Amino acid sequence: MEPQGSNAKLVRVHNRALVLRIIQRHSPLSRKEIAEKAGLTQAAITKITNDLIKRELVVEVEESLPNEGFGRKPIGLSINKEKYRIISIYVGRTLIQGAICDLSGGIIRKVVEYRNVFTEFSPSLESEVIDFLERLIESSKVEHSELLGIAVSAPGPINAKRGIVHGTPSIAAKVTDAPFDWRSINLADSIRERFGLPVFTDNEANVAALGESWFGAGIGVDNFVLYSIGIGIGSGVIIDGMLYRGEDDVVSEIGHITIDYKGPKCICGNVGCLEIYAGFRRLVENYRATGSEDDKGPPAMDYASVVKEIEMVFERATKGERAAKRAVEEIGRFLGIGAVSLANIFSPECIIISGNDTGNADLGILVPLLQESVRQGAFSVIANKVKVLNSRLGQDARIYGGVALVLQDFFAQSG
């Protein structure tokens, strides 16, 4: 029996997104091939693909496919790369990164501006983001009529439905330097009013999870967790192929679980949070405390300089420098606590690690460390199946995720 009400709509959104992703990855494909890959009936695929063609997201291609038997050759389907463009931007701690993309996830134009966003932008987040978008659009020469929507991702708690970047009472009352506290700015409304386009906002880990699901290491994986590690610690969760949001779109804030109830106060107002011990500021501090005399001294305070030091430590650790390896291994033990928690809570097929504000640092050295933590610390039935993987999308995970966010919401809004 077909599911009713909101469940039926969710299934339709999921199936459309699934079919579009299959066409993105394997085009040109016949409807029969799509049905086989999607596990849906040919009747369902015909209905979905006809709808995608009607919306000009997919086109029938002239080049014929190999004949599957007697009769006429099947018609191939491909993404319509020319019809629409999507703008995806990531407002990080150390940079604002934006791109104009086509429906296949192809990046047509990308702009990156390195700035200490959370100090330079406050309290003018809306105007700074709008100015950046205007520069991006102008430099790309994209027409307004081509734009399907704008996606914005950023650290911290974000209400995706309402487009609000939250502040938190505990931060406002007790801490003045919280890096994501913009005091409940309605960012989506401000951008929507300026550009007259659909605007979607979400936490960076959620968006990175979508990016990996549609275009990266999560392709074909129905259940996984994106473990966002770097200056901040967070996670995004994909369940049955869909992003899990929880109540008020704030979910799986793994960086703010207490691992030491006697520990120092965190920026969130809690004490002894995982982010204090596993955040990469701590990595840099540990390395400076034990590294060579040339590297000792107080760590840089501005985010941009911290990122350069993160890159340096991982590069040296990968090359085998003892002090750098020790610093990475220590931070890996704390990150392992978070990985075990994520494994035990969600029982995913895999945990994908993705760097936030880590520059070009290669985090691959952490994969075996976290895999061993899960193997030793998770419930045995979970530990034996969960794989730890490195992101395939690197710094662009949130850009690709923004493309998926716009398309996913486009399907949801259009029924």
FENHUSUL-V763513 format. One record per residue. N is the residue number from 1. RES is the residue in one small letter. BURIAL is b if it has 16 or more other C-alpha atoms within 10 Angstrom, else e. Layout:
n->{N;N}
res->{RES;RES}
burial->{BURIAL;BURIAL}
This chain:
n->{1;2;3;4;5;6;7;8;9;10;11;12;13;14;15;16;17;18;19;20;21;22;23;24;25;26;27;28;29;30;31;32;33;34;35;36;37;38;39;40;41;42;43;44;45;46;47;48;49;50;51;52;53;54;55;56;57;58;59;60;61;62;63;64;65;66;67;68;69;70;71;72;73;74;75;76;77;78;79;80;81;82;83;84;85;86;87;88;89;90;91;92;93;94;95;96;97;98;99;100;101;102;103;104;105;106;107;108;109;110;111;112;113;114;115;116;117;118;119;120;121;122;123;124;125;126;127;128;129;130;131;132;133;134;135;136;137;138;139;140;141;142;143;144;145;146;147;148;149;150;151;152;153;154;155;156;157;158;159;160;161;162;163;164;165;166;167;168;169;170;171;172;173;174;175;176;177;178;179;180;181;182;183;184;185;186;187;188;189;190;191;192;193;194;195;196;197;198;199;200;201;202;203;204;205;206;207;208;209;210;211;212;213;214;215;216;217;218;219;220;221;222;223;224;225;226;227;228;229;230;231;232;233;234;235;236;237;238;239;240;241;242;243;244;245;246;247;248;249;250;251;252;253;254;255;256;257;258;259;260;261;262;263;264;265;266;267;268;269;270;271;272;273;274;275;276;277;278;279;280;281;282;283;284;285;286;287;288;289;290;291;292;293;294;295;296;297;298;299;300;301;302;303;304;305;306;307;308;309;310;311;312;313;314;315;316;317;318;319;320;321;322;323;324;325;326;327;328;329;330;331;332;333;334;335;336;337;338;339;340;341;342;343;344;345;346;347;348;349;350;351;352;353;354;355;356;357;358;359;360;361;362;363;364;365;366;367;368;369;370;371;372;373;374;375;376;377;378;379;380;381;382;383;384;385;386;387;388;389;390;391;392;393;394;395;396;397;398;399;400;401;402;403;404;405;406;407;408;409;410;411;412;413;414;415}
res->{m;e;p;q;g;s;n;a;k;l;v;r;v;h;n;r;a;l;v;l;r;i;i;q;r;h;s;p;l;s;r;k;e;i;a;e;k;a;g;l;t;q;a;a;i;t;k;i;t;n;d;l;i;k;r;e;l;v;v;e;v;e;e;s;l;p;n;e;g;f;g;r;k;p;i;g;l;s;i;n;k;e;k;y;r;i;i;s;i;y;v;g;r;t;l;i;q;g;a;i;c;d;l;s;g;g;i;i;r;k;v;v;e;y;r;n;v;f;t;e;f;s;p;s;l;e;s;e;v;i;d;f;l;e;r;l;i;e;s;s;k;v;e;h;s;e;l;l;g;i;a;v;s;a;p;g;p;i;n;a;k;r;g;i;v;h;g;t;p;s;i;a;a;k;v;t;d;a;p;f;d;w;r;s;i;n;l;a;d;s;i;r;e;r;f;g;l;p;v;f;t;d;n;e;a;n;v;a;a;l;g;e;s;w;f;g;a;g;i;g;v;d;n;f;v;l;y;s;i;g;i;g;i;g;s;g;v;i;i;d;g;m;l;y;r;g;e;d;d;v;v;s;e;i;g;h;i;t;i;d;y;k;g;p;k;c;i;c;g;n;v;g;c;l;e;i;y;a;g;f;r;r;l;v;e;n;y;r;a;t;g;s;e;d;d;k;g;p;p;a;m;d;y;a;s;v;v;k;e;i;e;m;v;f;e;r;a;t;k;g;e;r;a;a;k;r;a;v;e;e;i;g;r;f;l;g;i;g;a;v;s;l;a;n;i;f;s;p;e;c;i;i;i;s;g;n;d;t;g;n;a;d;l;g;i;l;v;p;l;l;q;e;s;v;r;q;g;a;f;s;v;i;a;n;k;v;k;v;l;n;s;r;l;g;q;d;a;r;i;y;g;g;v;a;l;v;l;q;d;f;f;a;q;s;g}
burial->{e;e;e;e;e;e;e;e;b;b;e;b;b;b;b;b;b;b;b;b;b;b;b;b;e;e;b;b;b;b;b;b;b;b;b;e;e;b;e;e;e;b;e;e;b;e;e;b;b;e;e;b;b;e;e;e;b;b;b;b;b;e;e;e;e;e;e;e;e;e;e;e;e;b;b;b;b;b;b;b;b;e;b;b;b;b;b;b;b;b;b;b;b;b;b;b;b;b;b;b;b;b;b;b;b;e;b;e;b;b;b;e;e;e;b;b;b;b;e;e;e;e;e;e;b;b;e;b;b;b;e;b;b;e;e;b;b;e;e;e;e;e;e;e;e;e;b;b;b;b;b;b;b;b;b;b;b;b;b;b;e;b;b;b;b;b;b;b;e;e;b;b;e;e;e;e;e;b;b;b;b;b;e;e;b;b;b;b;b;b;b;b;e;e;e;e;b;b;b;b;b;b;b;b;b;b;b;b;b;b;b;b;b;b;b;b;b;b;b;e;b;e;b;b;b;b;b;b;b;b;b;b;b;b;b;b;b;b;e;e;b;b;b;b;b;e;e;e;b;b;b;b;e;b;b;b;b;b;b;e;e;e;e;e;e;b;b;b;b;b;b;b;b;b;b;b;b;b;b;b;b;b;b;b;b;b;b;b;b;e;b;e;e;e;e;e;e;e;b;e;e;e;b;b;e;b;b;b;b;b;b;b;b;b;b;e;b;b;e;e;e;e;b;b;b;b;b;b;b;b;b;b;b;b;b;b;b;b;b;b;b;b;b;b;e;b;b;b;b;b;b;b;b;b;b;b;b;b;b;b;b;b;b;e;b;b;b;e;b;b;b;b;b;b;b;e;b;b;e;e;e;b;b;e;e;b;b;b;b;b;b;b;b;b;b;b;b;b;b;b;b;b;b;b;b;b;b;b;b;b;b;b;e;e;e}
